[in-house]
Amino acid sequence: MNELRQESLGLEDEKDGEVVDSPKKGPISFFSGAITSAFLAWLCLRLSQKSVIYFTLHSPHYSSPIAQSVASGFKTLVIGMCFLATFTFSFIGLGLTLVFIRSLFDARSAEPS
């Protein structure tokens, strides 16, 4: 049962019939992930701001109420997706930053005195 659980979590790899521990992630991996995610969040924020400005300046004017409704729905969808990406990357960056800080303290406590 324990082996099945470890396999599903990806904690160990099996190679040629023997179990090999997979390498652990270090603080540098968490830090680089946090920086990458923060950069992508910043890019998505800029994209969100520019899409709001664009759709504000270029509001659609259709004579058909159905076309007006579709255009309004598309605008809402695009702006919402941009802000959703911003939130997602920001939240991931925050989480990786906290894991990075925690891994620094775990590395110090693991060192022998």
C-alpha positions as a printed Julia matrix, in Angstrom:
113×3 Matrix{Float64}:
   0.0    0.0     0.0
   2.84   2.37    0.89
   4.59   1.67   -2.43
   1.43   2.45   -4.35
   1.06   5.73   -2.49
   4.68   6.69   -3.14
   4.31   5.85   -6.83
   1.19   8.0    -7.15
   2.97  10.89   -5.45
   6.04  10.46   -7.65
   8.37  10.08   -4.69
  10.32   7.16   -6.06
  11.25   5.92   -9.52
  11.72   2.31  -10.47
  14.66   1.51  -12.72
  15.67  -2.06  -13.66
  13.67  -3.54  -10.78
  15.26  -1.47   -8.02
  13.75   1.56   -6.32
  15.69   4.8    -6.73
  14.92   7.97   -4.77
  14.15  10.9    -7.03
  16.22  14.03   -6.41
  14.74  16.64   -4.09
  14.15  20.2    -5.18
  16.38  22.78   -3.59
  15.91  26.45   -2.73
  17.31  27.56   -6.09
  14.54  25.7    -7.94
  11.88  27.4    -5.83
  13.53  30.81   -6.25
  13.82  30.51  -10.03
  10.2   29.34  -10.23
   9.05  32.28   -8.11
  10.98  34.75  -10.27
   9.6   33.21  -13.47
   6.05  33.26  -12.14
   6.39  36.86  -10.96
   7.66  37.88  -14.38
   4.76  36.13  -16.12
   2.32  37.76  -13.67
   3.77  41.17  -14.51
   3.44  40.45  -18.24
  -0.17  39.33  -17.79
  -0.93  42.44  -15.74
   0.42  44.63  -18.53
  -1.63  42.66  -21.06
  -4.73  43.03  -18.86
  -4.26  46.78  -18.57
  -3.73  47.16  -22.3
  -6.76  45.03  -23.14
  -8.97  47.11  -20.83
  -7.71  50.3   -22.47
  -8.19  48.86  -25.96
 -11.74  47.68  -25.36
 -12.62  50.96  -23.65
 -11.4   53.03  -26.58
 -12.81  50.7   -29.25
 -16.25  49.86  -27.93
 -18.35  47.96  -30.47
 -21.48  49.6   -31.88
 -23.71  47.16  -33.71
 -27.29  47.74  -34.82
 -28.27  44.17  -34.0
 -28.83  43.47  -30.29
 -27.56  39.9   -30.73
 -24.28  41.1   -32.27
 -23.93  43.7   -29.51
 -24.47  41.0   -26.89
 -21.92  38.66  -28.5
 -19.34  41.45  -28.75
 -19.91  42.41  -25.11
 -19.57  38.78  -24.03
 -16.35  38.35  -26.02
 -14.9   41.52  -24.48
 -15.78  40.29  -21.0
 -14.28  36.88  -21.71
 -10.98  38.27  -23.0
 -10.54  40.73  -20.14
 -11.53  38.11  -17.58
  -9.03  35.58  -18.94
  -6.24  38.16  -18.83
  -6.94  38.99  -15.19
  -7.35  35.31  -14.32
  -3.88  34.61  -15.73
  -2.51  37.55  -13.72
  -4.03  36.22  -10.5
  -2.9   32.66  -11.18
   0.74  33.55  -11.84
   0.78  35.93   -8.87
  -0.61  33.3    -6.53
   1.87  30.68   -7.77
   4.73  33.16   -7.37
   3.65  33.95   -3.82
   3.43  30.27   -2.96
   6.84  29.51   -4.42
   8.33  32.46   -2.54
   6.96  31.09    0.74
   8.26  27.6    -0.08
  11.65  29.14   -0.94
  11.82  30.89    2.43
  10.74  27.71    4.21
  13.37  25.67    2.36
  16.06  28.07    3.52
  15.15  27.43    7.16
  14.9   23.67    6.57
  18.36  23.65    4.99
  19.84  25.46    7.98
  18.21  23.12   10.51
  19.36  20.03    8.55
  23.04  21.04    8.77
  24.94  19.2    11.51
  26.28  21.39   14.34
